[in-house]
Amino acid sequence: MSIHKEIKRVTTQSLEKLKKEGRKISMLTAYDYSMAKLIDGAGIDVILVGDSASNVMAGHETTLPITLDQMIYHATSVVRAVERALIVVDIPFGYYQGDSKLALTSAIRIMKESGAHAVKIEGGEEIKESIIRILSAGIPVMGHLGLTPQSIYKFGTYNVRAKEKEEALKVECEAELLQSLGCFSIVLEKIPASLADKVAKKLSIPVIGIGAGGGVDGQVLVMHDMLGINVDFNPRFIRKYANLHEVVNGAVKNYIADVKSGSFPNEKEQY
């Protein structure tokens, strides 16, 4: 008789509990079944199906070109693989800004068609109505402040945000606004560590950082960055836990050499 061990799902409440207990939250991106299965099996708390798929999966320069249908495709692939982690999906650019009805429709499509657990959207005061509508449908929302890559053409640069007093105050106020609206968590991207620490201490909901120092409640990285698949992107906030670029490159070269020399397949590798 096989004993099936029940896997306890991570929920939005689980994350709140981790924050209350002072335990850090781990979060990574994933965009496909195989990688999602690997990182879920390793015990990651949250998987973000990020619009960074636009960069690392499709080769676009920014996150702007990816469509809602494409995000749903990636999310569906991830959901099939995951047994434990909370799955959050980015609503892509153009599917929530300036139209709260469209925002709700987009969020409902993501939840209904992919089976994910929550959505993430970028911005503060200007997307307030969209957040209210999505939450009113019972869909959990993760906020995102600081460097918001969907607004790259407004910023004109990927440099650190909120170094000036005025913008720092805006981040603080908008973080409190997102909490008061009902967001279950907030991502703070590429802002001074002291500011992120201050926001995390002020809020009762978990604050996840990327390039925002260690004083927040958890960390998120793009999987392709932390696994060393991307060799051209090296900002200071990324720690590379592997060098998969070298590993894969070497493996493929060995395969090519074996095929060319006729040593693959050998007698044991054929029928």
Protein Blocks (a to p, Z undefined) as FASTA:
>chain_A
ZZddddddddfklmmmmmmnopacdddddfbfklmmmmmmnopabdcddfklmmmmnopa
blmlpcfklmmmmmmmmmmmpmkbccdddddehilgopaklmmmmmmmmmmmnopabdcd
edjflmmmmmmmmmmnopacdddehjdfklmmmnopacdehkbfklmmmmmmmmmmmmmn
opabdcdehiafklmmmmmmmpmbdcddehiajkbmbdcddfklmnomamkbccfkbccf
bdfklmmmmmmmmmmmmmmnopaccfklcZZ
